[in-house]
Amino acid sequence: MLKKLFLITLLTLLLTACGGSAQSATEITLNATDFMYSPVSVTVPVGKLVTLTLQNTGAVEHDFVIEKIDASVDMVEDSGSDTHHMHGADANYDLHFSAQPGETSTVKFTVSESGTYQFFCSVTGHKEAGMIGELIVVAEE
């Protein structure tokens, strides 16, 4: 009896995990360390509000940048430094927010076109050190 219950529970967990993997996330936490993101690939639905939280567990400031993306930004709670933003980076990027070490920042946005977009950290030398990832925007069925 116990073995049968275990197998049923295991099968239920496996089916739930398989079913959940096909869905796109609308609330994402992205961890920024020195010098990588985790996860490095994020999938979101086109046309839906996405809440992205950048959790900086590194020793220096990090940001999240997408140079060109058709997105409307609804809200930004940014813990980044004024010095970082004074370099005019925001004018060159469609989506940008940053977080100080040990802090979190959040952006809410909606992407209107599906596709794969590279994101990276624009702090000098971080992108070159491999601090990049991809945002995959998909149409939901």
N, C-alpha and C positions, 0 to 999 in steps of 0.2 A: 504494500500500500504506500509506504513512504517513498519507495523508488518511483512508483507511478506519479505521485504528487510532484516529486522533484523533476521528472521529465516533462510534465505538463507546465510547471513553472518555467523551466528552461526554454521550452518551445515558445511560450507566451512572451518571454523577454526577447528572444531572438526575432520573433515576428514584429514586436513593437519597435525594436531597433531598426529593422529593415524598413518598416513603414516610415519612421521618422527621418531617415536619411534622404528621402526624396523631397522633403519640404524645404522651402527657402526660409532663412531666418530673417526676422525683422528687428530683433534685439541682439546685438553682438557686443562682446567684450574682446577687445584686441589688446594683448599684453605687449608692451614695448620694453625691451631690455637693451643692454649694450652688446651687440648691435644687430638685433633681429626682432621681428614681430612673431607672435604666436596667437592664432594660427597665421600661416603665410598666405592662405587662400580662403576667401570668404564669399559665399553665395547669397545674394539677396534678390527679392522679387522686383521686377520692373513695375513702376507706378504705385508702389506701396511705401508708406512712411517707414523709414529705417532709423533705429536708434543705435548709434555706434559709440561705445565708450572706449576711450584710450586710457589704459592703466599703465602708467610709467613706473616700472620696478627697477629701472636703470639708475645709474649714478649721475646722469646728465639729462638735460632737456631733450625731449623727442617730440616729433610731430607726425602728422598723417597728411599726405599731400596727394591729390590727383590733379595733374595739370589740366587735362581737358575731359570734361564729362558734362552731359546735359542733366544737371541736377538742380533742384530748388532746395535751398537750405531753410528749414523752419526755425531752428534754434541752435545756438552754440553756447555751451558753458565751458570756457577755455581757461585753464590754469597756467597757460604759457606766459613767458616773460614779455614785458613791453619791448625790451631790446630785440627779441626774436621777431616780433611783428613789425618793428620799425624799419627793418631791412627791406620792406616793400614786397615781401614774398606773397602776401595775399593778393596783390594786384595781378600776379602772374599765374595764379592757380584758381581753378574753378571750385575746388574743395580743399580746405586747409584748416586744421586746428592743432593745438599743441598742448603738452602737459609737462609740468616741472617734475623733477625726480620725487617719487613717493606720492604723487598726485594723480588724480584722474580728471579727464575732460570728456565732455559728451557733445555730440552733434546729432541733430535729427534732420534727415534729408530724404528726398524722393528722387529717384532716377527715372527719367522718361524714355530712355532707350536701352534695349538690351545690348550686351557686349561684355568684353573683358577689358578691364582697366587696370593699369599698373599703379599701385600706390607705393610711396617711399617716404623716408625721413629726409627733409631738406636741410637739416643741420649739416654744416660743412663736413664732408668726409664720410657721413653716415651711409648715404646711398652707395657710394663707392666701396664701402666696407660690407655691403650685402644687405643693408636694411631696406628690403623691398618685398612686395607681396602683390597679390592680385585680387581685385574685386570683380566677381562674376555676377552680372545682372541677367536674370533669366525671366522669361514670360511664364507665368503660372498657368497650368492647364485648367 
